[in-house]
């Protein structure tokens, strides 16, 4: 190999950052080495990379041309935000809790901010305006509105979604929150020590580490799989079966119960008994918290913990297939992995992470008002709800005086997601009431012609109801993947016109789906 082609990790990081116009850290390069996506060359103890191999990797991932061929030349690549890293699109409170089907904060910021460019030729919203998101979800619009000195109201049919959104924007005593989290952690660890789980996991981890080091030598094994010298599905299954006897012996030794007596709820189906016991223990401690705002934030932390402790494989966390209560060959990590037996690790990780994210958002927080209300946006009296629910009476006066300037929202995509079901674990543990039957466009309602007509009418009802509380010359932006061409009819039934369409590629989708996919931001105004 040509020595002039070899570069160090730091040099590779700088070269890649310049080549793709996006920050690439040495740890990003190291990830490619770790998973044998590119080869490492060691010379005199120093790790080198082939620049030509690295270039080949990034060239393979250049997709703009390919996507435009598939989705049309009207694709606005400017709105792909392809220069952003995951850390940017999940900044501060935007990753306080997982949520399927949310848009990235930079998309909201683009349409709400006071900048213009070749694509966005006018300013739609100004400081101290009030905007509405009638499908608030996890509150992305509310958070970005706050950053931009804009007031915002959210509406969502799901009590839990409302809780997530409000926890992101609540201004709470973080020192008090930290003390409460430390107290709960100490009590949880004491509770865990009273069981055999701690000793069991320690021995299981020791045995697993030895087994994996022997049978799945990190770099060599992944390289053989990548080069197709080894069928890792067959080999992995063989090793999975081999370790299972060790696992079963430990289960018997420590008398670990893997199965619930019933599985009639999400909780009993997807969590082993010990996890449920720990969850209920922490939930009882949370119920004793007097400050309601802090109580809800701690619930959100526990809910995020729950999501990471379901009895499933690492590769199926996004879409559950079937409960897994034994060790298994992991296609994500290329080794034998185990189910989660205690919430302790993830509870501590997410408690620490939540504090960090809330502190970061506090540094950006503006003196504006945001609130999310649980209810049906098709018929909600927004003025009355703000009057009754808002702690800030001046905000109600401002709302009555200047009204709502517009909407930025993303309604459910027809027939794709059951929004209550994605957080079924939280509804079960916290005993929160559900409004599944009031969801618009849910997965359970399908994509039939009847479902489409119902969807059109429901979205139009939301827009018509919202208009009652909006000022003249409003601006409405709706993010949608309108593959059934429903929005022209929705606009017509709402007494509005579509004045512009911004078609954007969606690059980073859930489940690592790399297929070409776009969505449209419809700009609607009154007729």
WOTA-V215626 format. One record per pair of residues at least 6 apart in sequence whose C-alpha atoms are under 8 Angstrom apart, sorted by the first residue. I is the first residue (numbers start at 1). J is the second residue. Records with the same first field share a line. If there is no record, write none. Layout:
I->J  J
This chain:
5->50  51  52
6->48  49  50  51
7->48  49  50  51
8->46  47  48  49
9->26  29  30  47  48  49
10->25  26
12->26  29  49  51
13->24  25  26  28  29
14->24  25
16->22  23  24  54  55
17->23  24  25
20->58  83
21->83
22->82  83  84  85
23->83  84  85
32->38
33->39  40
34->218  219
35->219  222  223
36->219  222  223  226
37->223  226
38->49  53  54  57
39->49  50
40->47  48  49  50
41->47  48  49  50
42->48
64->77
67->505  516
68->74  75
70->516
71->516  517  518
74->503
75->502  503  504  505  518
76->502  503  504  505
77->504  505
78->504
79->107  504  505
80->504  505  506  507
81->106
82->507
89->104  105  106
90->104  105
91->357
92->356  357  358  360  361
93->168  354  357  358  360  361
94->105  140  168
96->168  300  301  304  354  357
97->164  300  301  303  304
98->304
99->138  422
100->422  510
102->137  138  140  410
103->140  410
104->140
105->140  141  144
108->140  141  144  408
109->144  145  148
111->120  124
112->123  124  125  126  145  148
113->123  125  126  148
114->123  124  125  126
115->122  123
116->122  123
124->475
125->405
126->150
127->148  149  150
128->149  150  151  368
129->150  151  404  405
130->150  151  152  153  399  403  404  405  406
131->150  151  152  153  404  405  406  407  408
132->152  153  154  404  406  407  408  409
133->141  142  152  153  154  155  407  408  409
134->154  155  156  377  407  409  462
135->154  155  156  157  377  409  410  411  412
136->154  155  156  161  162  165  372  409
137->156  161  162  165
138->161  162  164  165
139->154  162  164  165  166  168  372
140->165
141->152  408  409
142->151  152  153  154  165  169  370  371
143->168  169
145->151  152
146->152  365  366  367  368  369  370
147->364  365  366
148->366
149->366  367  368
150->368  369
151->368  369  370
152->369  370  371
153->370  371  372  373
154->370  371  372  373
155->162  372  373  374  375  376  377
156->162  372  373  374  375  376  377
157->374  375  376  377  435  438  439
158->374  375  419  420  434  435
159->374  432  433  434
160->423  426  427  432
162->372  373  374
163->296  300
164->300
165->372
166->371  372
167->293  296  297  300
168->358
169->370  371
170->293
171->362
172->293  294
174->355  358  359
177->294
178->355
181->298  351
184->282  285
185->344  347  348
188->278  281  282  344
189->344
192->198  278
196->254  255  256
197->254  256  341  342
200->250  251  254
201->341
204->247  250
208->336  337
211->243
212->335  336
215->239
216->334  335
222->334
224->230
225->231  232
232->334
236->329  334  335  336
237->328  329
239->329  336
240->327  328  329  336
243->327
244->326  327
247->326  327
251->257
257->272  273  274
258->272  273  325
259->272  273
260->268  269  272  273
262->268  269
263->269
265->428
266->424  425  428
267->276  425  428  429
268->276
269->323
270->310  311  312  323
271->309  310  311
272->311  325  341
274->341  342
275->309  340  341  342  343
278->342  343
279->302  306  343  429
280->429
282->302
283->299  302  429  430
286->295  298  299
287->295
289->295
301->347  350  351  354
302->347
303->425  426
304->350
305->343  346  347  350
306->343  425  426
307->425
308->317  346
309->339  340  341  342  343  346
310->317  340
311->323  324  325  339  340
312->320  321  322  323  324  325  339
313->324  328  330  339
314->330  332
315->330  331  332
318->510  511
319->511
324->339
325->339
326->338  339
327->336  337  338  339
328->336  337  338
329->335  336  337
330->336  337
369->392  395
371->390
373->385
376->438
377->462  465  466
378->458  459  461  462  463  464  465
379->461  462  465
380->465
382->469
383->396  399  400  469
386->396
387->393  396
390->396
402->471
403->469  470  471
404->469  470  471  474
405->470  471  474  475
406->470  474  475  476  477
407->475  476  477  478
408->476  477  478  479
409->477  478  479
410->478  479  480
411->459  478  479  480
412->440  441  442
413->441  442  480  481
414->440  441  442  443  446  447  452  455
415->441  442  443  444  445  446  447
416->441  442  443  446
417->442  443
418->436  439  442  443  444
419->436  439  442
420->434  435  436
426->432
427->433  434
440->455  458  459
441->451  455
445->451
452->486
456->486  487  489  490
457->490  493
459->490
460->490  491  493  494
461->494
463->494
464->494  495
473->525  526
474->525  526
475->523  524  525
476->522  523  524  525
477->521  522  523  524
478->520  521  522  523
479->519  520  521  522
480->519  520  521  522
481->518  519  520
482->519  520
488->497  498
491->497  498  524
495->526  527
496->524  525  526  527
497->524  525  526  527
498->522  523  524  525
499->522  523  524  525
500->522  523  524
501->520  521  522  523
502->520  521  522
503->518  519  520  521
504->518  519  520  521
505->516  517  518  519
506->516  517  518  519
507->514  516  517
508->514
